[in-house]
Amino acid sequence: MQADAVGDRYELIEEISSGGMGAIWRGFDSVLDREVAVKLIRTDAIVSAEQAEEFALRFQREARVTARIQHHGVPQVYDAVLDDSFDRLYLVMELVHGRSLRAFIDPEQPLPVSWAAAFGAQICTVLSHAHAVPVVHRDLKPDNVLVTDEGVVKVLDFGIAAILRTDVTRITATGTPIGTSQYMSPEQIQGGTVAPHSDLYALGCVLYELLCGHPVFDGDNDFTRMHQHVYDEPVPSQQVRADVPDELDSLVLELLAKVPEQRPVDAYEVYERLLPFLPTPGSRPESGTAIPTGVPDPTVMFRRPNAPRQRSIAEPVLQKTAPELAESVQQAPRTGLRESIKAAYERSDALLEEARYAQAAEMLQNVIEPAGEVLGAESLQVLSLRRRRAAILVIGGDYRLALPEFDALAAAFTRTEGAGSESAVECLQQAALCRAELGQVTAALRQFRDVLVRLRATDGDASPMAFDVRRLIGMLLLSENKVQEAWDTLQPLYDDLCLVRGKSDESAQEVRAILARIRLAEGPDGRA
């Protein structure tokens, strides 16, 4: 089924979350063929034409301001789309895959001090860039902070912030405080001027909660919590948790000062004061401390700054046993599944024609898992779906994602159809091509040679695929500077191409040109 579209460009796929201002959707940019996040402003918040116009103006300004925060810790803003009717307002931005900072807060297992400091320091770097614009977040809280799989912090929802200039104050003033009661500064609660120091207060609330496992003030309702922020003194974190260092405890208490001027000067100062609690480059993870399991480590970016991307490991494909397969097939709604697969192929083909490769691959991925549960992971239909998806990934240049799938497919077809089957050999060849594109030359050569052995056993040395594989082997040998081996591979290939297809064949001429360059550069064994 066709997804809802925004601005004739962005397709809304599924709702990710919703809040006071509206809903966040995972979407697809049909022009650039990439995932995006689409923030939809709640339509029920607009009750008049005048209010719609004010919302549109506010929204557009906030989108522009957010786009000015040039920092990797703020999701990039791509577009702002306003419906002609003002009924719907959208902000299109980078889609961040991660988990909420809220997931790291556990009263039974407080975070290591270095982890809390690492989260705080990363948030400080974001705030320092935002406050320089100047933009105040106004609603900083764990729920508005995402942590990627690499332990990197992304601060969300700067869209409700307003640029600190008098000409936009009128647009952003709503008469009610913007924020969440557990993290609101006293001046914010009392309707005073909201400035960068207000975000520092919220950061103090977040740090306190990371260290202690519970909010600094936790009354029964919003009114009680707001009263506590304005009038009550916080219990020092050291009284809750004895291993909090004196300097860190003092910093948190200063951040929670009732008067803005008594807080640290700016986010930069807070970052500097957190540095002593951060691990140094090259250091190992803490020992003797209960490290949370199953969540990303925020200290990695300090211990291994600018580290390479972690190597990905293909996950094993789960297979059903024969009895499980028979039972699932008997119970499965076969007609519905068949229609879903057909629709996925049709939709994927339509997206391919528009060069929207990532979305075309996702359309097939959406039916692969349910089809595997019903038909078995290695049924012909499921393997065909996976093979089609992997081929689309290659067309779109996503070799890193396609590689483990083609490896798994080659192994599956070898088990089900035999090592020399067309499907097994083609998937093995595609895996080798992916490795070559990713620079894994030695592994690609080994795989291409395996392909050639299988081809020779069935189709001989002169099939179209064998010709192509022999040429690729020669080219990879050249890339490893194995000139003599390359010559010994390409010269017989040229002879065979001339014999089968003639000297005027395009492939023969291409190989001839390569040999000529080898002769010119090296003259191996005096063959010039």
N, C-alpha and C positions, 0 to 999 in steps of 0.2 A: 504494500500500500504506500502511496506517495506521502511523504512526511510534510507537515506544515512548513511553509517557507516564509522567510522574513526578508523583505526588500528584494525579492526575486533572486536571492543569492544564498541565504543561509537557511539550511533545513534543520528543523528542530527534531531531534531523535528521541531523547528521553529526558525527563525532569530529574535533576540531580538533587536539588534542595529548594526549600522555600523559606521566606522570612518575612519580616515586617514590610519591606519595600517591594517584594515580589518573588519571583521564582528564577532559579538558574537552570538552564537547559544545556545538555550536551548537544551540540549541533555540528553541521558540516558546512564548510565554505565551498560552494560548488565551483567557484572560479579558481581558487588555489588548491583545491582538493586536500583539505586538511581539517582536522577536528578543531572546533572552537567552543568556547563557552558563551552562551547568550543569556544575558540578564534581562528579564521581562519585568517592567515596572507594573505593579498591580493596577489593573483598570478600575477596581472599585474604589481606589483612592481619589479618582477624578470624578467630581460630581457636577461640574459646570464647565462651560466653554472657557471662562476666565481662568479657572483653576487648571484646566488642561494646557492653556497657553503658558501659565507660570511654570507648570511641571516641565513642559517641553524646554523652556528656556533654562531652567535650573539644570535639567538633565544634560542638555547639550554643553553647558559650561562645565559641569562636573566631569563629563567625558573628556573634554579638552584638557582640563587641569590634571586629571589622572594620567593622561597620555604624556604629560610633561615630566612625570617622575621616572627618570631614567635609571632604573636599578633592577637587577635580575630578581630581586626579592619581591617585586610588584608585577603581577601578571600584565603583560603588554596589552594595551587597548588597540584593537584593529579598526573598529568602526562604531558609529552611533547612528542608529536608524530610527527615524520618527515617522510614524504613520501619518498620511495626509490628514486623516480625521482626528489625529491626536488621541485616538483610542488606545493605542499601544506604543510604548516607548521601549527601545531595545539598546543594550550596550553589548557589543561583540568584542570578546577578548580572548586571550590565550587560555586554553584549557589546561589546568594543572592537575596531574594525577598524584594524589597523595592522601594522607590522612590528617584529620584535625588534631591540633595540639591537645585538644581535650582528651584524646585517647591516651596521652602520656601521663595524665593525672590520676593517681591512685592513692587514696589515704592509707591503704595497707602497705604500699611499697613506694615511698617517696623517691624521686629521681636522685641519682648521684649529683653532688654539687656541681661537678663539671658539666653535666648535661643541662642542668637548669641555667648555668652561666652561659653555655653555648647557645641555647635558645634565646636568652636575653640579649646576648651580644649580636646575634644575627638580626633580631628585631630592631636593635639600636641602629644598625647600618641602614636599614630601610627607613626608619624614622628620620635619620639625619638627612637623607636625600629628599624626603617628602617635606620636611620642615624648611628646607632651603628654597622651596618653590615660591611661597610657603603654602603647604597643605597640612591641615590637622586631620587626623583620622576620625576622632570623636567617638569611635566605638571599638577600640582595640580590646580584644578578649581572645581566649583560646579558640573559640569557635570561628574566629576570623583569621586564624593562622593555620596554614596547611604545611605539612612536612612531607617532602618528596621522599622517594625510596633511597635517595642519596643523603638524606638527613638535612637537606637545604630548606630553609624557611621561606614561605611565600605569604605575604600579608595581603589579605583580600579586602574588598569592599571599601577602598578609598573613594568609591563613587558617591558615598554620602557625605564626603568631606567638602568643604567650600574653601575657595581661595581667600586668603586673608586680605581682602581689599574692600574698601567701603562701597564700591560700585556693585558688589555682588551680595552684600549683607542683606539688602532688601529681598533679594531673590531667594536666599536660603533660609531666612527667618520663618519659622513655622509657629512660634509661640509656645512650643513644647520642647523639652530637652531631648537631644538625640543621643542615645547610648543605652547601655545595659546596667541595671542598678548595682550589680556586684563589682563593676569596674569604673563607675563614674566618679569623676573628681568632685570635690565640694563645690567649686565654682561652677561646674557644669550643672550640678543639681540645683543650685540656687539661681540659675539663669544669668550668671555673670559672663564675662568675656572668656571664650574658649580659645586657648592658645597652645603652642607646642608643649608647654608645661602640663597641660591637661592629659596629653598622650603619655607623658612620663609618669604621671600618677597611675594611669591604667597599666603601664608597664610594670610599675611596682606591685600592683594587684596580681598581675600574671606571674611575676617572679615569686611572690609569696606563695601563690597556689602551687607552683611547680615544686617549690622546696618543701612545703608543709602538707600538700595533698588535699587542702581544702581552702576555700576563699578566705580572705582577710576578714571580711564581715559577712556573716551568713544568717541574717534575720529571716523571719518566717515569710515576709512579703516585701514588695518593692519599697513601700513607705518606710518600713523599719530599717532596711538596708541603707536607704538614702540618708536617714537620720543618723545612722552609725557613721557613715562616711563624713558627715559634716561635723559631728560632735564627739564621737568616741575615739579613743586612742587604740591603735592596733596592738595586739599581743605580739611582742618580738618573736621572730621566727626561731631564735635560739631557745626560747622557752618551750616551743613546740618540738623542736628538733635540735638536740645538743651539738651535733656535728657541723652545724652551720658556722663558718668562720666569723669572727668578730667583724671584720671589714665588710663582709657581704651582708651581715645582719644590719649594720649601720647604713649601708647603701640602700637597702630595701626600705628601712624606716625613713630615710631622707626622701626617697621617692614618694612615700605616703604622707608627706607633710601636708597639713591642711592649707597652708599658705603657699601659693605657687612659687614665690621668691625664695622660699626656704628649701626648695627641691634643687637637685643638681642643675647646673647652668643649661645644659643641653644634652642631646642623645650622645654626642661625641664624648662628653665627660663620663657618662654612664658606661659607655663601651670601654674607655680607658680603665675605669675602676673594676670592670669585670675581667680584664685581661689576666690578672694574677691567678684566676680560678680556671683558666682555659688551658688545655694541654698544648704543649709546644710542638712545632713541626717535627715529624719523625718519631714522636713518642708513641708508645703502645697504649691500647685501652687500659683503663684502670683495673688493678687487681685488688682483690679483697673487698670489692664493693658489689652490692647486688645490682647487676646490670639488667635492665628490662630485656625480655626476649620477645622476638617477633615484631619489633618496631625499629625504625631507622635510628642510627646513632648520630646525633647532631654535632658531635665533636670531630667527626671525620674530616670536615672541611678545614678544621684547625690543625689536626694531626697530619693530614695529607692534602695540603692546599694545592689546587689545580691538578689533582690526580687524574690519570686517564680514566676513561669510562670503564667500568667493571666489565669483565668478560661475561657474556651471557652463556648459560648452559641450557641446552634443549631439555625440556622435561619429557620423561618417558610417556609414551602413549599407552593409556590403559586399555586393555582388551577384555572383552567379555568371554567367558567360557562358553562352550557349545550349549550346555543346558540353559545358562542364563540367556543366551541369544535366542534359543528356541522359545523360551517362556516370554521374553519381551516381544518377540515378533507376533506371538499369538495374542498378546494383550494390547498391541499398539493400534492406534487409530491410523491405519495405513493410508486411507484416502486423504485425510487431512495432511499427513506428512508429505505425501506425494505432491499435493497442491502447493505446500510451502516450499518444497525444493524447486518445483517448476517456477514459482513466482520469484524465488531468489535468483535463479539463472536468468530469468527475463529482466529483472531489475538490474542485475549485475551487468548484463549485456548492454542495456541502455546507458548505464553510467560509463561503461568502457567507451562507448561511442563519443561521449563528452569528455574523454580523457580524465575522468574522476576515478583514478585507480584505487586510492585508499578506501573510498566509500564502496567501490565495487567489491573489493576484497572483504569488507566488513559485512556486506549483504550475504555473502556466502558463509562467512564465519557464524552468522546468527543461526544458520540451520544445521551446521556441522555437528554441534554438540547434541542437539535433540535427535538428529538422525543417527548419530553414533549410539545413543542410548537405546534406540529402537532396533536398529539394523545391525549393530556391532561396529566397532571402530575400524575393522578391516573388511567390511563389506564393500563390494565394487562401487556402489553408489556413494558411500562416504569417502572412499579413497578418490573417486573422481571429483567430488566436491573439493576435497583438500588439494588435489592436484591443480584444479582450475584456480583456486584461490592463490596458491603458491606462484603459479605462472603470472597472475595479475600483479603480485607483489614485485616480481622481477621486471615486468613491463614498467611499473612505476618506479623502479630503481631502488626498492627496499630490499637489498640483497641480504642484509643482516637478519631480517625477519624471515625471509624466504629460505635461507640456508638450512636451519634445523628442520624445517618442514620437509624439504626435499630429501634430506638425509633419512628422515623417518619414513617417508614414502618409498624411497628406494629399498629400504629394509623390508617394509610391508609387502611390496610387490614381489620382492625376491622370495619371501615366505609363501605368498599365496599363488604366484604365477610362475616362479622359477627365475633363476639369476639371469637367464638369457632372454626373458620376455621383453617385449618392446617397452612396456610401461616401466619396468625396473631399470632398464638401460637408460631411458630418457630422463628419469628422475635422478639417476646417478650423474648423468651428464649435466643436468641443470644445477645440481649441488656443486659440481666442479666449477661450473661457470660462476656461481656465486662466490666461491672461494677465490677464484682468480680476480674477480672485481674487488674483493675485500683485501687483496694483497697477500693472501695465504698461498703463495706460489707453490711451495713444496707439497703441501697437502692437495692442491688442485692438480698438480702433475700426477701424483699418485692415483688420484681418483680418475683422471682422464685415461691413464694407462689401464686401469681396471675396466673402464668402459670399452676401450679398444680390444682388450682380451675377450670380453663378452661378445662384441660385435664380430670379431673374427671367427668366433665359434659358431655363429649363426648365419651371418650375411657376408662374411669374407672381408677383404681389405678395401674394397672399392665401392662400398655403398655410400650414398650421400652423407650419412652421419659419420661413417668412418673417415671419409675425406675431411670433413669439418674437424673432427677430433684430432686427426693427425696434424692438421695445420695449427690448431690451438696448442698442441704439445710442443711443436717447433717454436712457436712464438713465446711460450712460457720458458723454454730452455734459453732462448735469447735473452729474456728479461733477467735470468740468473747468470748471464754471461757464459753460458755453456755453449760456446759457438760451434765447436766441432760436433757435439751431440745434436745441436739444432740443424746443422748442415746435413748430417746423416739421416735426419728425420724428414727434412723438407725436400731434399734432392730426389729420393725415391717417390715422394708424394707428387712432385712436379711431373716425373716420368709417367706415373700412373694416370694423372689427370690428362696429360697430352694423349695417352693411349686411349682412354675411355671417352673423353669429351673433346679432344682436339686442342691445339695450341692457342686457338683464338678464344677459348673459354675464359670467362672473367676470373674464375678461381685460379686457373692455371697461370694467367698473367700476373695475378697478385703474388703467387708463390714465386714466380720467376723474378719479380721485382725484389722480393725479400732476399733471394739468393744472390742477386746482383749486388745488393748492398753489403751482404756478407763478404763477397769476393773483393769488393772495393775496400772494405775496412780491414779485413783479416787475410784474405787469400789462403784459407785453410788448406794445408797439405799441398800447396802449390796448384790448386785447382782453378786458378784464375784463367 
